Every structure is written in C-alpha cells, then in structure tokens.
C-alpha cells in the first residue's frame, strides 16, 4: 500500500475545499430559492410524455461544458480577477 504524504495533497485534489463549499452553498441556495418551480417542472417532466426528454438536458449540458472546460478562463488566473 502506497502512503501519500500530506504535502502532496494539492496534487491529488486540484480544487480547494473553499471552492467546493462555495459551489455547494450556491447550489443549495439555488435549489432553496427555486424549489417550487423545480418541483413543478419535475412533475411535468414525469407525467407528460412529450417532456420526458427534459431529464437528459442537464446531463447533456454538463457533458458539453465538461468537454470544453479548457476553453473557459480559470478563476485562479490573474487575468480573470477584478481590479
């Protein structure tokens, strides 16, 4: 079993904990704010056959964004920060 030194943790996890916490908080706030609308959409998608494809739209969109992730500017780069 290979032991990974604590100093190499940034190589294993390139995203910081703060970024993950902020993204989780933002996602939670989004769901909390739009819960009635999202619940209504899910009911419509589930009960009407003509809208059943809508469950795939977020998955396909996430895949397309992931494929083109290198084209987006990094939030950590100096050119992406506000002055």
C-alpha positions as CSV (number, residue, x, y, z in Angstrom):
1,X,0.0,0.0,0.0
2,X,1.4,3.4,-1.0
3,X,1.4,6.1,1.6
4,X,0.8,9.6,0.2
5,X,2.5,12.4,2.1
6,X,0.4,15.2,3.4
7,X,2.4,17.7,1.4
8,X,1.3,16.2,-1.9
9,X,-2.4,16.6,-1.2
10,X,-2.7,19.6,-3.6
11,X,-1.7,17.3,-6.4
12,X,-4.4,14.8,-5.6
13,X,-7.1,17.3,-5.1
14,X,-6.7,20.3,-7.5
15,X,-9.8,22.0,-6.3
16,X,-9.7,23.7,-2.9
17,X,-12.2,23.0,-0.1
18,X,-13.3,26.6,-0.2
19,X,-14.3,26.3,-3.8
20,X,-16.3,23.2,-3.1
21,X,-18.0,24.8,-0.1
22,X,-18.9,27.9,-2.1
23,X,-20.2,25.8,-5.0
24,X,-22.3,23.7,-2.6
25,X,-23.7,26.8,-0.9
26,X,-24.6,28.4,-4.2
27,X,-26.3,25.2,-5.4
28,X,-28.2,24.9,-2.1
29,X,-29.3,28.5,-2.4
30,X,-30.4,27.9,-6.0
31,X,-32.5,24.9,-5.0
32,X,-33.9,26.6,-1.9
33,X,-34.9,29.7,-4.0
34,X,-36.4,27.8,-7.0
35,X,-37.8,24.7,-5.3
36,X,-41.4,25.3,-6.1
37,X,-40.6,25.9,-9.8
38,X,-38.2,22.9,-10.0
39,X,-40.7,20.6,-8.3
40,X,-43.4,21.7,-10.8
41,X,-41.0,21.1,-13.7
42,X,-40.1,17.6,-12.4
43,X,-43.8,16.7,-12.1
44,X,-44.5,17.9,-15.6
45,X,-41.4,16.0,-17.0
46,X,-42.5,12.9,-15.2
47,X,-46.2,12.9,-16.1
48,X,-46.2,14.2,-19.7
49,X,-44.5,12.0,-22.3
50,X,-43.7,15.0,-24.6
51,X,-41.5,16.5,-21.8
52,X,-39.8,13.3,-20.6
53,X,-36.6,14.1,-22.5
54,X,-36.0,17.1,-20.2
55,X,-34.3,14.9,-17.6
56,X,-31.5,14.4,-20.1
57,X,-30.9,18.1,-20.8
58,X,-28.9,18.9,-17.7
59,X,-26.8,15.8,-18.1
60,X,-26.0,16.5,-21.7
61,X,-25.3,20.2,-21.0
62,X,-22.9,19.3,-18.2
63,X,-21.1,16.8,-20.5
64,X,-20.7,19.5,-23.2
65,X,-19.4,22.1,-20.7
66,X,-17.0,19.4,-19.3
67,X,-15.7,18.7,-22.8
68,X,-15.0,22.4,-23.4
69,X,-13.8,23.2,-19.9
70,X,-10.3,24.1,-21.1
71,X,-11.8,27.0,-23.2
72,X,-13.2,28.7,-20.1
73,X,-10.8,31.0,-18.3
74,X,-9.6,29.8,-14.9
75,X,-10.9,31.6,-11.9
76,X,-7.4,31.4,-10.4
77,X,-5.7,33.1,-13.3
78,X,-4.6,36.8,-12.7
79,X,-6.4,37.9,-15.9
80,X,-9.8,36.6,-14.6
81,X,-9.7,38.7,-11.4
82,X,-11.3,42.1,-11.0
83,X,-9.2,45.1,-10.1
